[in-house]
Amino acid sequence: MAVFVTRRIPAEGLRVLSQAGGCRVQQWDSEEPVPRAQLLAGVAGKHGLLCLLSDRIDREVLEAAGPDLKVISTMSVGFDHLALEEIKKRGIRVGYTPDVLTDATAELSVALLLSACRRLPEAVEQVKNGGWTTWKPLWMCGYGLSDSTVGIIGLGRIGQAVARRLKPFGVKKFLYTGSGPKPESGAEFEAEFVPLTRLAEESDFVVVTCALTPATQGMCNKDFFTRMKKTSVFVNTSRGSVVNQEDLYNALAHGQIAAAGLDVTTPEPLPTDHPLLSLKNCVILPHIGSATYATRSTMAVLAANNLLAGLRGEAMPHELLL
């Protein structure tokens, strides 16, 4: 079986593929994304494709691959980069990597929330540039989690893991919203299912951990930010397109909300002259939610095993059912 790997992945994952009998691997051996022309050439005639969330696998790619392509394995929990309808039409199986990045992403979400609400990047910069002169009662004050209300948009695996980590900080109340109530998921935190509007109005901290779907695209917009408290903090570690970034900029610039922390943006990478980067009250990270050595290695191994199982006609460890 011939497979194409679209990027340099952790060695453990590549080892699984290279040691598999009857598997011939072609790889785009770079830290940078495969150029479109090389992607189209690389998939031609292949039986399997191992890709990343930054690879747009659309109809053009599927046509370039040809009828032999049987399996696509993405090294991600998200799959909005895959043209699922086209893939389903062709009878191609899809593997993905949920669960294994839950803890790492939840940790990063909490770190980002604390960085934004306690103004850590600003404080570090003041130390470096001489702005720190003496102890001042009102200088560099932010907002704490104790006795707060936290709203979580999308109480899935990552949303629950975030709530689990925030609870010991003394959060008074958890709210959540999504496609429907999840009483079993929310019971651990006594979380209340509410409409999006109420979550915006009552939350001191909003954490977005939902999947990107047509229903969630642009969900956090002008109306949403207008409803939030002026003292509230917004954090997004899901997908950039869930947020209308122009509306977020205006909300931050005009003091409609206190601060924001983003690990995901549109586009990625965010241009260095983007207006959001000019704001002191917006902390932006380069999509590093799952970036621990252990997590990325586990993701690569799971993606490789998904691919091999699909090629062999076996049950995948984690298959996306289309």
N, C-alpha and C positions, 0 to 999 in steps of 0.2 A: 504494500500500500504506500502511495506517495502522499506526503503531507507537506504543507507550507506553513511555517511559523513566521508571523509578521514582525517580530521584534526579538531583540536579545532578552531572554527571560532568565530567571534564576537557574543556576546550573542543575539543581535537583530535578526541575521539571524537564529540562532538555535530556537529562540522563535517562529518565523514564522512557522517553521516546526513542532515544538512540539504542537503548538496550532491548527494546521490544523486537522480537523476531519478525522479519518480513515488513518492517516499517522504514521507508526511505525518507529522510528529513531534508528539506531545503529551508534555510532560514535567512531572513533579512537580519544580518548580524550587526545591529546598531542600536544605540540607546534612543536614537531619533526615529520618528515614524517613517514607515516605508512610503516612498513617493508613489503617487497613484499609478504611474506607468509600470513601476516595478511590482506593485501589488497585482495589477491585472495580468502581468506576465507570469508572476509567481504562482498564481492559483490555477493557471491553465493546465487542464488535465489531471489535477490533483483529486485524491479521494477524500482528503481531510484538510481542514483549515483551523489553525489555532491563532486567534486574533486577540486584540486588546480593545478596550472601550473607545479608544481614539481612532480606530479603524472603521470607516464607514462601509459596511458590507451591504451594498444595495443591488439592484437588478443588474447593473453594469458588471459588477464583480461576479455575480452568479452566472451571468452569460459567458463571461470570460473563462470561468472555471470549467464550464461544460457539464455534460450529464453524469460524469463520473463522481462529482462531488456528493458525498453521502453524509458528512458530518461537519458541523461548525462548532468549535469549542472556544468560548470566550473567557479570558482570564479576568472576569469581573462578575459582580453580582447584578449590575445593571445590564440591560440589553436593548436600550433605546437606539443604539448604533446599528442594530440589525434590522433589515427589512423583513420582518417576520411573516408578512402575508406572502411575499415572493418566495421565501424559504419554505413555507408550508406547502405552497403550490407544487414545489419541486420534490416534496417528500424528504427534505433534508432534516436530519435530527440536530438538535442544539443542546450543548452542554454549557453550564455556567457555574459560578463559584460562590453560592450563598453560604451563610453560617461562618465560614472560616475567617471572614474579615469583620465580623460583627463587633468583637471586643475591641479591636484596634480602632475601628471607626468611632465607636462610642467613646473611647478614651480621648480621641482627638476632638470630638464634639465638645466634651467637657472642658478640655484645655482651651479650645477656641472661645467658648462661652466665658471662661474665667479671664482670658486675655482681654476680651472686649469689655466686660463689665468692670474689671478692675484696672483697665487702661494700661496694661503691662507694656506693650510696645512703646507707648508715649513715655512711660516712666523710664524705660531703658534709654530712650533717646535723650531724655533730660539729664541723665547721669553722664552720658557721653559728650553732650555739647555744652556742659557747664550750667545748665538751667537749674540744677540742684544746688541751692545756696544755703538753706537752713530748713529746719522742720517748721511747717506752716499748717495751721489747723484745717484749712479748707483746700489746700493744694493737692492736686491729683486724686481727688475723691471720686469714687465710683459707686457701684451698687452691689450689695451682697445678696446671697441666696437664702439666708436664714429668714424664715417666715414669709417666703415669697410664693407666688403662684407661677408654675411652669406649664406652658402649653406646648404639646408635642403634636406636630402635624405628621401623622403616619406612625401608628403604634405597632409597627412590625418588629422584627428581630432587633434592629438597631435602635429603634425608638424605645423599646423596653429596656435594652441594655443601657441607654442613656439615663432613663428614669431610675434604674437600679443604682447607678453611680451617683446621681444627684440627691437621692433621698437622704443619705447620711449628712448632707450639708444643712439639713434642717428645713427643707422645702415644706411649706405648709399644705400645699394643694397641687395636684396634677390634673390638668385638663388634656383631652386629646380629641382629635378629629380625623376623619378619614372616610372611606367608602361606606362604613357602617360600624355600629358598636362592636367592641371586642371585650365582653364582660370578663372572660377568663384571663385575657392578657392584662386588663386594667385592674383586676382584683388585688394583685400584689402591691399596687401603689395607691389603692382606693381612687383610681383615676376616673374622672367623669367624662363621658362622651358628650361633646357639645358641638353646635354648628361653628363653622370657621369664623363667623363674625363675632360670636361671643368669646371664642378663644382669643381673638385679637384684642378685644376690649378689656378682658380681665387678666391677661397674663402679664407678669413682670418680665418673663423671659419666654421667647418663642424659639423652639428648636425644630427645624424642618428635616425630617428623615424619611419622607415618602418617596415612592418611585415616580419617575417622570412618565406621565400618561397624558392623553388629550385632556382629561379632566383636571390634572394638576398643572398643566402648562400655563405659566403666567398667573398662577393662583395668588401669589403674594404681590399685589399691585397697589395702586394709589389708594383705592378704597380700603384695602387691608391695613396699610400703614397709617392712614388717617384715623382708623379706629383704635390703633395701639396707643398706650400711654406714652407721654413725653419722656418718662423715666425708664421705658422698657428697652430690652436688648433683643436683637434678632440674630439668629444663627442658622446658617444653611450648610449642611454637609451631604445633601442629597444630589441634586443636579441643578446646574445654573439656570436652566430654562424654567424652573418652577417660579423664579423671581423675575419681575419686570425691573431691570437694573436701573433704568432711568427714574422710575418711581421711587426706588430705594434711595438713589442719590439725592433726590429732592427731599425725601423724608429726613435723611441724615443732615443735609446741608441747612435745612430750615428748622431743625430742632423738633420735628414731629415725633421722632424717637431718639433715644439716647445714644445708641451704638449698634454696630452690626459686626458679625464675624462670618466670613465666607471661606469655605474650602473649595467651593465650586463656583464657576462663573461662566458667562457666555460672552465671547468665545473663551477657549482655553488654548494657549495662555492668554491672559488679559493684556491688551496693549499697554505699554508702560506709560502712555499719556492718557489713559482712561480716567475720566473724572472721579471715579470712586477712589482711585489711588491718591488723590489730592486731599482726602479727608482724614483728619486725625482720629475720628471716631469710627473708622472702618478698618478692621483687621482682615487682611486677605492672605490666604495661604494657597500654595500651588497644587491643590488636589492631592493631599498626602494622607487622607483618611486611613488607608490601609498600609501605610508605609512603615511597617516594622519588618526587620529581616525575616523573622519567623513567619509572619503572615504572608508576605510575598512569596516565600518559598513554598508554603503550604498551598497557596493559590495556584502556583505553577504546576505543582505535582497533581493537584486535583484536575486542572485543565487538561493536562497530559493524559491522565487516566480516563477522563470523560471521552477524550478523542479516541483513545485506543479501544475502549469498550464499544463506542459507536461503530468503529471500523470493523470490529469483530461481530457485530450484530448482537451484542450483549447489553444488559441493563447498565446504564451509566450511573456512577455514584450520585450525580446531580444533573438530571435532564430537565430542560424547560419543555413542558408539554404544550404543544401548539394546537 
